[in-house]
Amino acid sequence: MTHSYDVQYRLDGEVRRHTYDAPNPGEAFAKCLTDHPGATLVRATRRGRLAGLAHVEINYDPPPVQRPIIKRVPRSRALDQELTFPFFPDCRSERPIL
């Protein structure tokens, strides 16, 4: 389930805000840092209704370490060596193919 988070950040000495859809405030902060490199996070706010009755506003402090997420995809070991199946010639079936 995703929610809308209004993330405030500081870039070039100016406080700006952007709304992100994310399942939690941590991902909203991460999206902001990815979209705006060099930004400093200020806060995230989520607004909504509590049980459909009262209006609530929840403020989230930014994480202490602020850096963009760098995804490193490891190289597959299967690409480094050829795959062989020595048992394959023994796998024969007498069943007819339909």
Residue pairs with C-beta under 8 A, 6 or more apart in sequence:
1 23
2 21
2 22
2 23
3 21
3 22
3 23
3 46
3 48
4 19
4 20
4 21
4 46
4 47
5 19
5 20
5 21
5 22
5 25
5 28
5 44
5 45
5 46
5 60
6 17
6 18
6 19
6 44
6 45
6 46
6 47
7 17
7 18
7 19
7 20
7 28
7 29
7 31
7 32
7 41
7 43
7 44
8 15
8 16
8 17
8 41
8 42
8 43
8 44
8 45
9 15
9 16
9 17
9 18
9 32
9 36
9 39
9 40
9 41
9 42
10 16
10 39
10 40
10 41
10 42
11 36
11 38
11 39
11 40
15 42
16 36
18 32
18 35
18 36
20 27
20 28
20 31
20 32
22 28
22 31
25 44
25 46
25 60
26 63
28 44
29 41
29 44
29 62
29 63
29 66
30 68
30 69
32 39
32 41
33 39
33 41
33 66
33 67
33 68
33 69
34 68
34 69
37 68
40 66
41 62
41 63
41 66
42 62
43 59
43 60
43 61
43 62
44 59
44 60
44 62
45 57
45 58
45 59
45 60
46 57
46 58
46 60
47 55
47 56
47 57
47 58
48 55
48 56
49 55
49 56
50 56
